[in-house]
Amino acid sequence: MTIKIDNEIYYTVRDLTSLLSLTELTVRAYLREGKLLGHKPGQFWYVSQKNLKLFLEGNKERKRFLGVF
């Protein structure tokens, strides 16, 4: 369930599993490792749309560097 606060959209781990075609364990690992930036104000992780975009752009850059398109 996405949340909107001050014109910023935040995604839950479950939202991200659908958007990125990843498992919950993988998304949580990316958050713990800092590969994907998010906030955990209590029990649940939230990732802003801005941080999701940065994560996706970073992955595109890595693929281009490795010669994968």
VOPAGU-2260 file (C-alpha; in pm, 1 decimal, decimal comma):
REM VOPAGU-2260
SITE   aa  ch    i         X         Y         Z
SITE  MET   A    0       0,0       0,0       0,0
SITE  THR   A    1     162,3     320,7    -113,7
SITE  ILE   A    2     151,1     620,8     115,5
SITE  LYS   A    3     159,3     987,2      14,4
SITE  ILE   A    4     312,4    1241,2     253,7
SITE  ASP   A    5     384,4    1601,8     152,3
SITE  ASN   A    6     352,9    1524,0    -220,9
SITE  GLU   A    7     602,2    1235,7    -192,3
SITE  ILE   A    8     497,3     877,3    -256,9
SITE  TYR   A    9     634,3     602,8     -31,6
SITE  TYR   A   10     632,5     231,8    -115,6
SITE  THR   A   11     622,8     -63,4     121,0
SITE  VAL   A   12     834,1    -375,8      76,1
SITE  ARG   A   13     529,7    -555,1     -66,2
SITE  ASP   A   14     479,9    -276,6    -322,9
SITE  LEU   A   15     842,9    -304,1    -426,1
SITE  THR   A   16     824,6    -681,7    -471,4
SITE  SER   A   17     554,9    -627,4    -734,1
SITE  LEU   A   18     723,8    -332,6    -903,1
SITE  LEU   A   19    1071,5    -487,0    -916,3
SITE  SER   A   20     982,2    -857,5    -951,4
SITE  LEU   A   21    1195,2    -940,0    -646,9
SITE  THR   A   22    1122,2   -1139,3    -333,3
SITE  GLU   A   23    1056,2    -971,2       1,1
SITE  LEU   A   24    1380,9   -1118,2     133,4
SITE  THR   A   25    1579,3    -959,3    -148,8
SITE  VAL   A   26    1415,4    -618,0    -106,5
SITE  ARG   A   27    1476,6    -628,4     269,9
SITE  ALA   A   28    1839,8    -730,2     211,5
SITE  TYR   A   29    1888,8    -436,3     -28,0
SITE  LEU   A   30    1745,4    -204,0     237,5
SITE  ARG   A   31    1966,3    -343,1     516,4
SITE  GLU   A   32    2276,5    -328,0     295,0
SITE  GLY   A   33    2201,3      27,9     182,6
SITE  LYS   A   34    2168,4     -64,6    -185,1
SITE  LEU   A   35    1813,4      69,0    -170,4
SITE  LEU   A   36    1757,4     367,4      58,8
SITE  GLY   A   37    1453,4     361,2     283,0
SITE  HIS   A   38    1317,9     449,6     624,5
SITE  LYS   A   39    1202,2     218,5     900,0
SITE  PRO   A   40    1014,1     437,6    1148,0
SITE  GLY   A   41     886,4     133,9    1334,8
SITE  GLN   A   42     819,9    -214,8    1214,0
SITE  PHE   A   43     790,7    -151,2     838,8
SITE  TRP   A   44    1025,1     -21,4     568,5
SITE  TYR   A   45     920,9     265,8     341,7
SITE  VAL   A   46    1101,9     375,0      25,1
SITE  SER   A   47    1033,4     711,6    -135,3
SITE  GLN   A   48     965,0     736,2    -505,7
SITE  LYS   A   49    1280,3     948,2    -534,8
SITE  ASN   A   50    1496,2     677,2    -372,7
SITE  LEU   A   51    1337,1     408,2    -588,3
SITE  LYS   A   52    1420,0     610,8    -898,9
SITE  LEU   A   53    1781,4     653,8    -782,9
SITE  PHE   A   54    1806,9     279,7    -721,0
SITE  LEU   A   55    1673,8     198,6   -1068,7
SITE  GLU   A   56    1898,0     454,5   -1237,9
SITE  GLY   A   57    2198,0     314,4   -1052,2
SITE  ASN   A   58    2119,5     -34,5   -1177,6
SITE  LYS   A   59    2094,7      93,8   -1536,0
SITE  GLU   A   60    2433,4     262,5   -1500,4
SITE  ARG   A   61    2591,2     -58,0   -1368,5
SITE  LYS   A   62    2446,1    -261,4   -1657,8
SITE  ARG   A   63    2573,8      -9,3   -1913,7
SITE  PHE   A   64    2918,5     -22,6   -1754,5
SITE  LEU   A   65    2919,1    -402,3   -1778,4
SITE  GLY   A   66    2801,3    -390,3   -2139,5
SITE  VAL   A   67    2454,4    -529,1   -2062,9
SITE  PHE   A   68    2151,8    -344,3   -2202,7
